[in-house]
Amino acid sequence: MVVTLVALAAGTALLVRGPQIPAYADSSSRQDVRAATERFATAINTYDVTDLDEYTKRVEPLLTDELAEQFQASTRDLLAKFEAAKIVSRGKVGQVAVDSIDRDSAEAIAAITISTEPENVQYGQPRLRWRVSLVKDDGQWLVENFSNVTVETEAAAGGEDK
């Protein structure tokens, strides 16, 4: 009888309380990861080679300290090579999907479309898919790493299985 009453009380408490979703799995956390990924993908793909200071000031706060150091070391030299062409790039994120998330790390996939001026000078691919790794630092999602996701052209073209 006592066991039945305890089980009934525990069941009622759980029913009233409802399912407990971990803080990292709620829709707000997932939205924060999507927003951080979109800010990063837009910022890093939007630049004017004649104003690299503004570009680095906009991108670096979105990165972990280690990635920010790598970004600073490589970006200025790389983009300065295109200064004569006066390239202006604009990145537009079409969609972000959260692949995995836990309390202090997340993986997301971003689909990005790049446009450049002048239009006849395209650096890189006009459409990108990136896997973005984020970590939570002092309540803020920062990009720890990112890499290109290759899209199989045969599958995209409707190729046959072999």
N, C-alpha and C positions, 0 to 999 in steps of 0.2 A: 504494500500500500504506500509506504513512504517513498519507495523507488518510483512508483507511478506518479506520485505528486511532484517529486523533484523533476522527473522527465517532462511532465506536463508544464511545470513552471519554466523550465529551460526552453522548451519548444515555443511557448508563448512569448518569452522574452526575445528569442531569435526572430520570430515572426513579426513582432512589433518593430524591432530594430531594423529589420530588412537586411539585404545583402550588403556586406562591407567591401567596398572596392578600395584597393590600395591607392594612396594618394597619387602614385606615379602612373596609374592606369586609368585615371579618370579622364573625361573628355577635355577638361581644362588643360591638363598637362600635355595631352596629345596636341591640342591646339597651340600651346606654347612652343612645342617642338616644330610643328609645321611653320609657325610664324618666324621662328629663328632661322630655319632652313631657307625660307623664302627671302628673308632679309639678306642673308649671306649670299645666296645664288644671284640675286639681283645686284647687290653691291659689287661683288667681285667681277661680274661680267659687264658692268657699266663703268666706263672710264673714258677719259680724253687724254691721249698721250702727251698733250701739251700742259697738263695740270696733274701730275702724278702725286703731288703733296696732298691735294684734296682727296684723291682716290685712296691713298694709304690711310689717311685719317678716318675715312669712312669705313674701311674694311677691317682694320686692325682690332677695334673694340669687339668685333664679332668672333674673334679667334682666341684660342688658348694662347698662353704666353709662348709656348714652344712653336706653335704653328705661326704665330705672328712674327717671330724671329725668322723663320724660313721664308715667309711671305715677303718680308722686308728685304732679305738678302737676294731674292731672285727676281722680284717684280720690277724694280726700277731698271735694272740692266736689260731685262727682257723687253719691256715696253718701250724703253728709250730707243731701241733699234727701229721702232716704227714711227718715231717722232717726225721724220721728214715727210711721211705720208699723211701726217696729222689725223690719224685714225681716231674716230670716236665710236665707241662700242656701247650698245644698249642691250642689256639682258632683261628678258621678260620671262617670269616663271609662269608656266601654264598650270602645273599641278605639283603638289607635294603629297607623298604618302608616307606615313610612319610605318616602318618595317618592324621595329622592335623598340621597346621602352622599358626601363626599370627606374628605380628611384633616382639614379644619378648619371645615367647614360641612355643614349637613344641612337637609332639608325633610321635615316629617312632617305627616300628617293625623290629627286627633283627633276622635272622636265623643264628645260630652259630653251628659249628661242633667242638667238643672237642676231642683231642687225648692226651693220657698220656703215659709217660714212667715211670716205666715199664708198659707195656700194660695190665698186669693182675691186676693192681691197678687203677681202675677207680673211681674217686670221682665225684659223681653227674651223670647226664645223658650225653651220648655222643652227643646228638643233643638237642639244646635248641631253644626256641622262646622267645624273650624278648620284652616287651613294655618298651621303654625308653622315659622318660620325660626330655626335655631340656629347658633351659632358656638362653636368650641372655644376656651376661654380658660384657660390654665394647667391643661390637662388636664380641665377641666370644661365640659360643654355648657350654654350659656346661651341664653336666648331673646332673639333680636335683633328679631323682629317677629312679629306674628300677624294673621290676618285671617279674617273669616267666609267660608265657602265656601257659596254659595247652592245649594240643592237645587231643581232644577226641579220644581215641583209637578205639572205636566202629565205628566212622565215618571214621577214617583212614583205618580200616580193612574192610570197605565196609559193615558194619552192617545194619540191616534193621531198619526202623522207627517203633516205637511201639506206 
